[in-house]
């Protein structure tokens, strides 16, 4: 197997401390932002870049650091080791959920198509002691449908609710952390309340699936495989912890790279692994074909909401979406027009540099979009540093990303609206699409701390 590097989060450095403490004027920060908008270049200067800030652990509390330290291969191996002992009272049923954006990584590394790679990965995880392995496209379908519904509601109250639009997507934990810790009330009321696919999958496993298996949720240990290290931080959020049962919806997030590293450690040969189909949340037998949602490899929230809104609000069927590139490939917009009138204007903004430009424009009231799909990784989720980094410094392996994009695009598209399993779960699990239970289990709230950022920090 080819070597893979598992980047580690950087410790807070002395230079970062100096930069954070440096007082900067509003005028200086704004002029810096304007220069960036004009020439589209990233400048190294006295201003601390957000990407540098969030790549270190300096702002994490001791409690957060402890919780994240438990999101590790060692912790999973500890649980597996306990299961091998005779004390049945401490046994856990291990469930692994694999993000669709992680599967192309394994396909490229294994030299197989995505379906066969998924079956090999399933075999490996089960050889470790994992009981069930799921694909999380179903959970992403819930998140998309709930986002669509919320956008329609926000659009219809836009004239009497100043926080209704623009709506920002909520699946990227790096973006959410930045919004809550730095931007505060400027942005948090605009964030879609639909839970991310990861956390909806956590509810599916710990609530619905555990009941089907007649298991108490605390007896289930849920591992989530994702392309991004920041997903570990999302899993330890307090609202995703059941204090009564002392269990989390997602117990441990491992990146694709960490799983691959474990395979290398154990000298596992892909050729020697069996081909084992993934499991079904509903307990069905047979191997369901893997599918993807529309978009560029990040679940396609923009495209799904855009098409749904065009039909629901204006009676227009949109079959193909044309992106207009603005500053760069990671700052694009989509427009719906009729008779020369702009009806909808959405944007996809990826990477912290583009996010800072977006926020600067929002402060000035110059954001024309009704929805913005925001992701902290340039290139989107396939480029998550938990699988696409070429070295310990986190530099992007562009060739690998291109191969993953090609592999991902080979999957057939299936709209969540026509997925019968989703409709079954809405009724059997949630008691309807508009039920209180659906509101509780499929949504969350984002908060603004009293002090969102020190006055000397300018973004």
N, C-alpha and C positions, 0 to 999 in steps of 0.2 A: 504494500500500500504506500502511496506517496505521502510525504511528510506534510503535516499541517501544523501551523503555529496557532497557539491559543493566547491571544493578547490578554494582558492583565491590566486592570485599571491602574492608572498612575497615582502615586502618592502626591499629596500637595507639596509643591516645590517652593523654594524661597522666592523665586521670581514671581510666581503666581500670587504669593502673599503680598509682595510689594505692589503688584499691579492692582490687586483688589483694594489696597489701602490708599491708592493714589487719588487725590481729589481732582475731578475734572469738571469743567464748567459745561452748562447746557449748550452754550454756543459752540464750544470746541467739539463736543460730541455730535451735535447736529451737522456741523460743517463736514465732519468726517463721514457721516452717513451719506450726505449729499454727494460727496466726491465718489463714494462707492457706487451710488446709484448711476452716476453719469458714465463711469468707465467700466463698471462691472468687474473691477479687479479687487482682489483681497489684499489689503495692505497690512504689513506688520508695523506696528507703531506703539505708542504709549497706551492705546486703548486695548483693553483685554477682550480677546475674541471669545464669544460664547462657546464655540467648539472646544477651545482650550480649557475653559472653566469647567464644563460638564464632563470632561474626560478625566478629572481627578476626583478624589474622595473627600476633598477638603471641606465641603459643605454638609457632609453627612453627619448626623448625630451618632453617638455611640450605639444607641439602640438600633438605628438603621444599619449601621456597619455590622453589628452582631447578626441581625436577621439576614443580611445579604451574604454574610460569610457562611451561613447554613445552606445557601443555594449553590451546592457544590457536588462534584462527583463523590467526594469523601462521605458526604451526608447520605447520598443514595446508597453507597456501598455499606454504610453503617446499618441502614434499614434492612438491606438485603442480608447482611450477616446475622442480624437479630432473627430474621425469619428462618434461618438455618438451625437455630438453637431449639431446644425442646420446650421452651417457655411459650406455649401457644397464646397466652394472654397478651403477649407483645407482638404477635404476628400482624403484619399489615398486608392488605391486598394492593399490590402496585399496579397503577394504571398510568400509561404514557400517552400523551396527546401530542401529535406532531403537526406543527404549523405547515401549511402548504408551501410557504416560501422557503422552508428548510429542505423539502424533498428534492428540488433541483440541485442543491449542493451535493447530496448523496448520489444523485444520478450522475453528475459529472465526475465525482470522485470514484464511483464504482465503475464508470464506463458503461452504464446501462440506461434504458429508458426509465422514466419516472416511476411507472407502475412496478416494474421489476425491482428497481432500487428500493421502493417502499416495502416490498415483500421481503427483501434481504434485511432491511433495517428492522422490520418487525421480528424476523427470526432472531436477529442478534439480541434485541431487547428482551425477547422471551427467554433466550438462553441465559440471561442474567438473573431471571426470576420475576420479570414483569408479567402480570397475568393477562392484561388487556392492552391493546395498542389501537388508538383511534387517530383518524385524520380529522382536523378541526374545521374543514370547509363548512360543515353544518353549523357550527357556532358562528362562523363568519357570516353565514346567511342570515341568522338572527340579527346580528349587529347591523347588517346592511338594511334589512327590512325596517328595523326600529329607527335607523337614521333617516330613511326615506320618510317615514311617518312624521318624525319630529320636524324635518325640514318643511313639510307642507304646513304643519301647525305654526311654525315660526313665520313662514312667508305670509300667512293669512292674518297674523297679528302685527305685522311689521309697522303699520302706521300708528299704532298706539303703544308699542313696546320698543324702546330704543335699543334694547339688548337682544332683540329677536334675530337681527341680521347684522353682519354676516354670521353664518354658522361655521364653526371650525370643527373639523373631524377630531376624534378623541382616542384613536387607537395607538398613538405613538407616545410611549411613556416619557421619552426625552422631552418632547414638546409639552406634555402635560406638566412635567416638573418645572420647566422653564416658566410656563404660564402661571403656575401657582406660586412659585418662589420669587419670581422677578417681576412679572407683569401685573399680577393681581387682578383687581377689579376692572382693569382696562379690557381684559380678554376673557377671564373665567366665565362670566355670564353668557358668553357667545359659544362656549364649547358644547358640542352635542353631548347629551347625557347618556347616550347608548353605551353600554359597556363594550370593551374591546372583545374581539373573538377569544382571546386568551381567558378572560375572566368569565365570559359566558360559558366557555367550555368547562371552567372550574365549577360553575353552578350545575351544569348538566351532569358532571361526574359525581359531585358530592351530594346533590339533591336528587335528581331524577334517577341516574344509573344506580346509585348506591341503594335506593329504595327498591329498584327492580331486582337487585341481587340480594335483598334482605340483609344489607350491611349497614352498620352505623357509620356515618361519615368519617368519624375519627379513626375508624379501622381501615380507611382507604388512604393510601399515600399516592398523591397525584403529581406526576412529573410532566412538565411541559417542555417540549423541544422547540426552540425558537432561533431565529437568525441574529438576535439582538441581545446584548448584555443588559440593556436598560429594562428588559422585560422582568428581570429579577427584582428590580425596584418596584415595579408595578405589583408583583405578586405579594409583597409584604405590606401593601397599603392597609391601614386599619379597617377600612370598610369591607375588606374582603376576608375578614377574620371572624369566625363564630366563637365568641368568648364563652358561650354556654357549653359548647362541645369541645372547645379548645382545638379547633382545626381551621385550616385555611382552605379556600377554594382551590388554590394551586400551592402545593407544598414545596415544590422545588422547580426552578427553571434552569434548564441546561441548554447551552447553545449547541448548534449543529457541530461546531468545531470541537466542543468538549466531548460530545458523543463519539466523534471520529477519532479524537485523541485516545479515548478509552479503548476503542477497537484496536488502535495501534499498540497501546500498552499491552493488550492481551494477545497481540499477534494473531488477530482474527483474519482469516482469508475469506474474502467475499465469495470466491468460488466454492468454498466448503459449506457455506451457509445454505440452508434450505430456502425455499420460496414460500413464505407463510402469509396468507391474506390478512389484511387488517380486520379488526373487529368492528361491529356495528353497535351504536348506542342503544338501538331498539332490540338488540339481541338477535337480529336476523342472521340467517346462514347464507353462505355464498359470498362471492367476491364482487362488491360493487365497484364499477369503474371510477377511477379518480377523475375529478373534474376541477375546473377553476372558475373564478368569477372574472368579470370583465376588468379591463384596466391594464396597467403596465407592471404587474407583479406585486401589487400591494393591496390586494382585495378589491380595488376598483370602486371605492366609495363614491368618488366624483362621478364616474360614468353611470353608475346605477342610480344615484340620486338625480342626476341631470335628466336621464331618460324618463324616470318616473315622474319628475316634476313637470316636464314638458307635456306629458300625457295627462296628468292629473289636473294641472292648473290651466293649461291652454289647449288641450285636446289635440296635441301634435305628436305624431309618432316619429321618434328619432332613431334611425337604424345605425348610422355611422357618426362618430364624433371626430371632429377635426380640431386638433390642438394648434394653437398659435404660440410659437416660442417668443418669449419676451427677452428677459435678460440673458437666459441660458436655457439649456435643456431641462433644468430643474425648476424653471419658473415659466409655466405655461398657462394659457387661459382658453376657455371654451365659451362660445357665445351662441345663444338661441335668438334668432331674429325672425320677424314676420312683418312684411310690408314696410321694411326700413326701420322698424322699431325694435330695440333691444329688449327682449323679454327676460332673459336670464344671462348672467355672466358669472361663470365659476372659474376658479384658478387652482392649479396644483403647484404647491410651493414646497420644495424639498431642500434640505440642507440648511444649517444654521445661518449661513451667510444670507441666503434668500429670506429666511424667516425674519432676520433683523431688519431687512429692507421692508418687508410686509408690516412689521410692527411700527416702524418709523412712519410709514404712510398712514397707518391707522391712527397714530397719535395726532396726525395733522388732518384727520378726517378725509383722507384721499383713497379710501378703499372702495372700489365700485362693485365688489363681488358680493353675491348673496351666499355663496359657500366657498370655502377654501379647504382643500385636502392638504393637510400639513404633516410632513414627515421630517424627522431630524436627520436622517441619513440621505446624503446626496445619492440620487438614483433610486431611492425607495427601499423597501424592506429586503429585497434580494441582496442589497449591498450592505446589510447589517454587518457590523464589525465582528460579530460572533461567528461568521462563516466566510466573509469576503476579504478579511485582512490578510495581507501577504507576509507580515512580520509582526514582531512584538510591539512595534511603534504604531500599529494600526493602519498602515498604508493600504490603500485599496488594490486588490488584485483585479485589474480591469479585464484581463483575458478570462479569468474565472467568472466574473460577473456576466460577461457577454455570453459565455456558454450556458450559464444558469438561466439567463433571459430566454435563450433559444429553447432550452429544455422546458421551461415553464409555459412558453407560448404554444408548445406542442399539445398541451392538454386541451380537451374540448371544453367550451364554455357552457355553463348551465346556470340559468337565472334562478335566484332563490325563490322567486314568486311561483315557480312551477315545480318546486321540490316537494313532493308529497310528504316526506318525512318531517319537514318543518311544519306543515299544516297539522299533521298528527300530533306533534309535540306541543304546538300551541294549544290544542284542545286537551290532550291527556295529561300534560305536565303543568300547563299554565292556566288552564280553564278559560281560554279565549285570548284573542290578541289585545284586547283593551282591558283585561282584568287587572285588579290590584296586584296579583302575583306576578304578572308580566312586568308591571311597572317596577316592582321591587327587585326581581331577579335579573332583568335585562337592562336596568339603568342604574346610574350612580350620580353623585354630585361632585363638582370640583370646587375647591375652596380657595379663598384668598386669605393669607395670613394678615394680621393687623399691620405688621410692618413688612411690606412686600420686598423692599430692597433698601440697603443703606443709601443715604442721600448722595454719597460720593460716587456711587456706581452708575454709570451711564451706558445704555445699550442702544 
